[in-house]
Amino acid sequence: MWRRIWAMAQKEFIQTLRDRSTLILVLVMPLLQLLLFAFAIHMDVKHITMVVADQSLDARSRAYLNALVQSQYFDITSTVSSEAEVVRAIDSGNASVGVVIPPGMATHIDRGSAQVLLLVDGSDSFITQSAYNTATVISEQFAVNLVLNQLSSATAQTAVTASPLTAHVQVLYNPDIKDLWFIIPGLIAMLLQTQTLALTAMAVVREREMGTIEQILVTPIRPVELMIGKALPNLCIAVANMLTIMVVGTVGFGVPFQGNFFIFLILSIIYSICGLGLGLLISSVSQNQRQANQLTLMIAFLGQFLTGFMFPRYAMPAILSTIGDIFPLTYFIPIARGMFSKGIGTEYLGGPILAIVIFVIVILFLAARLFRQKME
């Protein structure tokens, strides 16, 4: 049995090494994707372009604008004189946020009735959320500071210090709320699934189109052995890419890895086998390489949105969350993020690990069975 599997694996190794350009592309592409995600995708958007209509032009209005700029979330790109001009600047794309300060801001603050209008471009969800939340927090803090400055009497000071509730918020595992610490572990999981699918989705259908499948069928090799032999070289490539991404993510971008490396490596190999088996299943049911490629793209596309990689699954409708349950990526993302950020072990990951093992068994069985039916 092992001799037949090794013979098939040798054939796949030789075929892979002969196509140098494809091999280099397969090894370099995950690293390029990592760099693109790391540098281009940020949930916490800074330096948002802002247009200002300061109709007050006093010390209080300047202090408020300085508070916005000093947060590094906003950059004043232009100043105008009216609300209508602010709206036009947002419509033209010259700014994403507009601030309108009415006349006499200092006087209104002294009376306790000052108001500032913030206009946020809602056509970009990331900018909208970041700008809205940040501007709200800065405005509230600015208002609190004004109140504290005005409270000078002993009675007022007593009232302030005797606040009935003080909330201390502590962020665990990611105290600086760095989005890369959230993105990199999930990205490793997603790239492993995407690449293992792409590596093996063409394996069987390519043999069928080239006419070499008949030569394989006359050998004593069994369908399961054929599946394993074709998957072994691709498994080595997938593990090599996973290690590369881990090194670049931890050393290059400073993302901490708190868990047990060897346990994570074993779980990654099991998960990669699951992805390779799913690719072989696609290859077995596809009539040609174009159909296999389309199925691979569809699974990869759905996996990005329904597995918790980009959006939390608990916020999805029940039907979409149920569809996401059929993807192995759904169960490996908690493993990757848990071991990277929290350093948790297998005692907390029993459910996801069991699900991935079941996926491996079921997918390899279905792939071998469908391949046998196709050949018959």
Secondary structure, DSSP 8 states (H G I E B T S, - for coil): -HHHHHHHHHHHHHHHHH-HHHHHHHHHHHHHHHHHHHHH--SS--SEEEEEEESS-SHHHHHHHHHHHHTTSEEEEEE-SSHHHHHHHHHTTS-SEEEEE-S-HHHHHHHT----EEEE-TTSHHHHHHHHHHHHHHHHHHHHHHHHHH--SHHHHHHHHT-S-------SS-TT--HHHHHHHHHHHHHHHHHHHHHHTTHHHHHHHHT-HHHHHTSS--HHHHHHHHHHHHHHHHHHHHHHHHHIIIIIS-----S-HHHHHHHHHHHHHHHHHHHHHHHHH-SSHHHHHHHHHHHHHHHHHHSSSSS-GGGS-HHHHHHHTT-THHHHHHHHHIIIII---GGG-HHHHHHHHHHHHHHHHHHHHHHHHHH-
